[in-house]
Amino acid sequence: MLTTNLDHFLERAFVGTWQPQARATGDIAQRRGYILKLHGTLLDRATWVLTRDDYDRAIYADPKLQSAFSALFHACPLLFVGYGLADDDFDQLLVRVRALAGDQPPRYFALAASETITPHRRTRIEKAGVQLVGYDNADGTPREVVRILRSLTSER
């Protein structure tokens, strides 16, 4: 699972069964059941990615992350959580997904609040090989996201 969230929401949702990773490791594509926190974690300020410069440094200047991304995008089904569908960094990620996937995009999924999924966004995102999984967020709470994530751990 890939996320840009700094908080510990996903760790709590998975009740400690999926381990958080604030940095990519060389063997990350061989691992199972982890949360790769692309923008860092609250516990380690040095990992935070908050500005465009931070993002560019984290994504483009780290050879470990570049090779991990390539391995992940070629070998693993991925679930994106915590991305806003209109976020610039999600658009950048889609560019990378399209470039790495070629003609046969692997299975990628993104959780998104149903009300944010317009037909145009769905088409653009799904052309990159990312299947949108909408959830009800009418009351503004993450209840439905927690339910979906916990169902993933029970299937594992």
Residue frames as qw, qx, qy, qz and C-alpha x, y, z in Angstrom:
[[0.000, 0.891, 0.453, 0.000, 0.00, 0.00, 0.00],
 [0.413, 0.184, 0.001, 0.892, 1.28, 3.45, -0.91],
 [0.170, -0.874, -0.454, 0.040, 0.18, 6.60, 0.89],
 [0.304, 0.551, -0.118, 0.768, 1.13, 10.22, 1.25],
 [0.547, -0.765, -0.165, -0.297, -0.37, 10.44, 4.74],
 [0.210, 0.529, -0.616, 0.545, 2.03, 11.39, 7.53],
 [0.599, -0.398, 0.336, -0.608, -0.42, 10.37, 10.23],
 [0.095, -0.212, 0.966, -0.113, -0.95, 6.89, 11.67],
 [0.703, 0.151, 0.115, -0.685, -4.49, 6.36, 10.39],
 [0.771, 0.294, -0.502, -0.260, -3.53, 3.39, 8.20],
 [0.260, 0.273, -0.853, 0.359, -1.46, 1.74, 10.90],
 [0.388, -0.003, 0.603, -0.697, -4.47, 1.96, 13.22],
 [0.757, 0.243, -0.115, -0.595, -6.84, 0.71, 10.51],
 [0.735, 0.279, -0.615, -0.059, -4.67, -2.37, 9.97],
 [0.777, -0.590, 0.087, -0.199, -4.38, -2.88, 13.73],
 [0.356, -0.714, 0.596, 0.092, -0.61, -3.28, 13.50],
 [0.874, 0.099, 0.469, 0.074, -0.71, -6.16, 11.00],
 [0.656, 0.633, 0.111, 0.396, 0.84, -4.15, 8.14],
 [0.591, -0.477, -0.049, 0.648, 4.16, -2.53, 8.96],
 [0.241, 0.961, 0.054, -0.120, 4.80, 1.10, 7.99],
 [0.723, 0.005, 0.196, 0.662, 7.89, 1.96, 5.94],
 [0.019, 0.909, 0.077, -0.408, 8.95, 5.61, 5.80],
 [0.085, 0.689, -0.573, -0.436, 11.72, 4.83, 3.30],
 [0.904, 0.325, -0.178, -0.212, 11.91, 2.41, 0.41],
 [0.557, -0.508, 0.644, 0.130, 14.28, -0.52, 0.82],
 [0.165, 0.429, -0.754, -0.470, 15.98, -2.58, -1.86],
 [0.040, -0.084, -0.993, -0.075, 13.78, -5.60, -1.18],
 [0.375, 0.200, 0.378, -0.822, 10.45, -3.80, -0.83],
 [0.617, 0.212, -0.413, -0.635, 8.93, -5.42, -3.95],
 [0.484, 0.048, -0.874, 0.004, 9.42, -8.86, -2.37],
 [0.067, 0.045, 0.707, -0.703, 7.68, -7.93, 0.87],
 [0.282, -0.498, -0.712, -0.407, 3.99, -8.37, 1.63],
 [0.436, -0.744, -0.507, 0.003, 1.61, -6.43, 3.82],
 [0.444, -0.300, -0.168, 0.828, 3.32, -3.07, 4.31],
 [0.131, 0.941, 0.307, -0.059, 2.46, 0.62, 4.08],
 [0.575, 0.097, 0.102, 0.806, 5.01, 2.69, 2.15],
 [0.090, -0.885, -0.322, 0.325, 4.63, 6.25, 3.43],
 [0.611, 0.490, 0.214, 0.584, 5.88, 8.29, 0.49],
 [0.023, 0.815, -0.028, 0.578, 5.66, 11.62, 2.34],
 [0.193, 0.364, -0.673, 0.615, 7.17, 10.29, 5.55],
 [0.560, -0.497, -0.663, 0.017, 5.82, 9.61, 9.00],
 [0.309, -0.882, -0.036, -0.353, 5.01, 11.85, 11.95],
 [0.822, -0.535, 0.044, 0.187, 7.53, 10.05, 14.14],
 [0.671, -0.173, 0.276, 0.666, 10.50, 11.04, 11.95],
 [0.171, 0.876, 0.089, -0.442, 10.59, 14.70, 10.86],
 [0.189, -0.513, 0.623, 0.560, 13.54, 13.99, 8.55],
 [0.300, 0.197, 0.879, 0.314, 11.22, 11.90, 6.33],
 [0.284, 0.701, 0.462, -0.462, 8.54, 14.57, 5.86],
 [0.265, 0.177, 0.550, 0.772, 7.73, 15.64, 2.31],
 [0.073, 0.698, 0.531, -0.475, 5.69, 18.84, 2.47],
 [0.185, 0.758, -0.133, -0.611, 6.88, 21.15, -0.31],
 [0.793, 0.596, -0.065, -0.110, 7.44, 20.76, -4.06],
 [0.233, 0.724, -0.636, 0.135, 11.22, 20.83, -3.43],
 [0.513, -0.316, 0.744, -0.289, 10.88, 18.09, -0.79],
 [0.855, 0.304, 0.335, -0.254, 8.80, 16.05, -3.23],
 [0.639, 0.707, -0.300, -0.039, 11.24, 16.46, -6.12],
 [0.022, -0.627, 0.750, -0.211, 14.16, 15.50, -3.86],
 [0.634, -0.149, 0.685, -0.326, 12.33, 12.48, -2.44],
 [0.840, 0.396, 0.312, -0.200, 11.05, 11.15, -5.75],
 [0.693, 0.708, -0.119, 0.069, 13.77, 12.07, -8.24],
 [0.138, 0.784, -0.556, 0.241, 17.00, 12.30, -6.24],
 [0.599, -0.390, 0.652, -0.251, 16.76, 9.04, -4.29],
 [0.398, 0.342, -0.775, -0.352, 18.08, 6.14, -6.40],
 [0.080, 0.046, 0.958, -0.270, 16.72, 3.60, -3.88],
 [0.445, 0.440, 0.471, -0.621, 13.23, 5.01, -4.24],
 [0.492, 0.517, -0.375, -0.592, 13.48, 5.09, -8.03],
 [0.288, 0.221, -0.918, -0.157, 14.54, 1.43, -8.24],
 [0.187, 0.195, 0.853, -0.447, 11.95, 0.46, -5.61],
 [0.502, 0.468, 0.146, -0.713, 9.22, 2.26, -7.60],
 [0.464, 0.410, -0.634, -0.464, 10.23, 0.49, -10.77],
 [0.144, 0.065, -0.983, 0.093, 10.20, -2.91, -9.04],
 [0.287, 0.300, 0.674, -0.611, 6.89, -2.21, -7.29],
 [0.514, 0.482, -0.023, -0.709, 5.15, -0.97, -10.40],
 [0.475, 0.350, -0.717, -0.370, 6.24, -3.99, -12.42],
 [0.308, 0.082, -0.940, 0.122, 5.75, -6.75, -9.85],
 [0.048, -0.260, -0.793, 0.549, 3.02, -5.85, -7.39],
 [0.146, -0.724, -0.546, -0.395, -0.64, -4.93, -7.26],
 [0.247, 0.016, -0.359, 0.900, -0.71, -1.59, -5.43],
 [0.182, -0.790, -0.582, -0.059, -3.34, 0.27, -3.44],
 [0.219, 0.316, -0.110, 0.916, -3.06, 4.05, -3.24],
 [0.372, -0.728, -0.571, 0.079, -4.63, 5.53, -0.11],
 [0.358, -0.696, -0.174, 0.598, -4.64, 9.15, 1.04],
 [0.278, 0.004, 0.412, 0.868, -4.23, 10.73, -2.37],
 [0.373, 0.626, 0.281, -0.624, -6.51, 13.49, -3.55],
 [0.691, 0.403, 0.543, 0.255, -7.46, 12.73, -7.13],
 [0.332, 0.917, 0.107, 0.196, -6.76, 16.33, -8.13],
 [0.523, -0.757, 0.249, 0.303, -3.39, 16.53, -6.30],
 [0.388, 0.802, -0.429, -0.149, -0.38, 17.44, -8.39],
 [0.201, -0.493, 0.846, -0.026, 1.69, 14.64, -6.86],
 [0.702, 0.199, 0.659, -0.181, -0.99, 12.08, -7.80],
 [0.639, 0.745, -0.020, -0.193, -0.84, 13.38, -11.38],
 [0.112, 0.736, -0.666, -0.049, 2.95, 12.99, -11.29],
 [0.496, -0.203, 0.833, -0.136, 2.52, 9.45, -9.99],
 [0.758, 0.469, 0.392, -0.229, 0.10, 8.64, -12.83],
 [0.445, 0.796, -0.377, -0.162, 2.69, 9.84, -15.34],
 [0.122, -0.531, 0.837, -0.058, 5.18, 7.45, -13.80],
 [0.671, 0.101, 0.690, -0.253, 2.62, 4.60, -13.73],
 [0.727, 0.642, 0.091, -0.227, 1.90, 5.06, -17.44],
 [0.294, 0.771, -0.561, -0.066, 5.60, 5.21, -18.29],
 [0.243, -0.405, 0.870, -0.143, 6.51, 2.11, -16.29],
 [0.695, 0.172, 0.611, -0.338, 3.47, 0.03, -17.22],
 [0.034, -0.205, 0.752, 0.626, 3.76, 0.26, -21.00],
 [0.463, -0.075, -0.576, -0.670, 1.05, -1.60, -22.89],
 [0.652, -0.323, -0.682, -0.079, 0.10, -3.93, -20.04],
 [0.198, -0.581, 0.377, -0.693, -0.57, -1.99, -16.86],
 [0.305, -0.082, -0.900, 0.300, -0.46, -4.21, -13.76],
 [0.376, -0.689, -0.593, -0.181, -3.24, -4.06, -11.23],
 [0.186, 0.069, -0.356, 0.913, -3.33, -0.77, -9.35],
 [0.264, -0.707, -0.643, -0.135, -6.14, 0.50, -7.20],
 [0.119, 0.214, -0.260, 0.934, -6.89, 3.84, -5.53],
 [0.163, -0.621, -0.722, 0.257, -9.39, 4.49, -2.75],
 [0.046, 0.143, 0.089, 0.985, -11.26, 7.74, -3.29],
 [0.282, 0.385, 0.561, -0.677, -14.37, 9.35, -1.88],
 [0.400, 0.472, 0.748, 0.239, -17.15, 8.66, -4.39],
 [0.155, 0.918, 0.302, -0.204, -18.17, 12.31, -4.57],
 [0.163, -0.755, 0.380, 0.509, -14.69, 13.25, -5.86],
 [0.439, -0.030, 0.791, 0.426, -14.79, 10.82, -8.79],
 [0.479, 0.600, 0.001, -0.640, -16.00, 12.70, -11.83],
 [0.892, 0.382, 0.243, 0.007, -16.34, 10.89, -15.18],
 [0.446, 0.827, -0.307, 0.154, -13.34, 12.85, -16.53],
 [0.264, -0.674, 0.656, -0.213, -11.13, 11.92, -13.55],
 [0.847, -0.062, 0.511, -0.134, -12.21, 8.27, -13.70],
 [0.813, 0.577, 0.043, 0.056, -11.33, 8.07, -17.40],
 [0.248, 0.835, -0.442, 0.216, -7.95, 9.78, -16.95],
 [0.433, -0.553, 0.666, -0.251, -6.97, 7.68, -13.94],
 [0.871, 0.055, 0.472, -0.124, -8.20, 4.38, -15.31],
 [0.706, 0.688, -0.161, 0.042, -6.31, 4.98, -18.60],
 [0.058, 0.729, -0.638, 0.240, -3.17, 4.94, -16.44],
 [0.616, 0.052, -0.785, 0.043, -4.11, 1.46, -15.24],
 [0.004, -0.042, 0.685, -0.727, -5.45, 2.55, -11.84],
 [0.341, -0.491, -0.729, -0.334, -8.88, 1.23, -10.92],
 [0.196, -0.368, 0.289, -0.862, -10.80, 3.61, -8.67],
 [0.385, -0.385, -0.830, 0.120, -12.55, 2.15, -5.66],
 [0.196, -0.522, -0.022, -0.830, -15.10, 4.65, -4.43],
 [0.337, -0.327, -0.788, 0.398, -16.32, 4.83, -0.87],
 [0.220, -0.825, -0.410, -0.322, -19.07, 6.79, 0.85],
 [0.438, -0.064, -0.352, 0.825, -17.74, 9.80, 2.71],
 [0.143, -0.720, -0.422, -0.532, -20.96, 11.79, 3.11],
 [0.549, -0.811, -0.203, 0.004, -20.42, 12.35, 6.84],
 [0.190, 0.866, -0.374, 0.272, -16.72, 13.22, 6.46],
 [0.633, -0.550, 0.532, -0.118, -15.51, 10.33, 8.62],
 [0.258, 0.501, -0.789, -0.245, -13.13, 7.57, 7.51],
 [0.716, -0.099, 0.578, -0.378, -15.45, 4.74, 8.64],
 [0.882, 0.428, 0.071, -0.186, -15.86, 3.25, 5.17],
 [0.426, 0.701, -0.560, 0.112, -12.11, 3.44, 4.47],
 [0.318, -0.445, 0.767, -0.334, -11.40, 1.59, 7.71],
 [0.841, 0.120, 0.418, -0.323, -13.96, -1.08, 6.78],
 [0.776, 0.595, -0.199, -0.068, -12.37, -1.56, 3.34],
 [0.212, 0.678, -0.665, 0.229, -8.84, -1.71, 4.75],
 [0.509, -0.313, 0.715, -0.363, -9.77, -4.16, 7.49],
 [0.904, 0.276, 0.202, -0.256, -11.45, -6.40, 4.93],
 [0.578, 0.670, -0.463, 0.043, -8.11, -6.50, 3.09],
 [0.092, -0.533, 0.779, -0.318, -6.30, -7.77, 6.18],
 [0.732, -0.053, 0.562, -0.381, -8.90, -10.47, 6.74],
 [0.860, 0.480, -0.035, -0.169, -8.43, -11.70, 3.12],
 [0.253, 0.731, -0.626, 0.100, -4.67, -11.86, 3.51]]
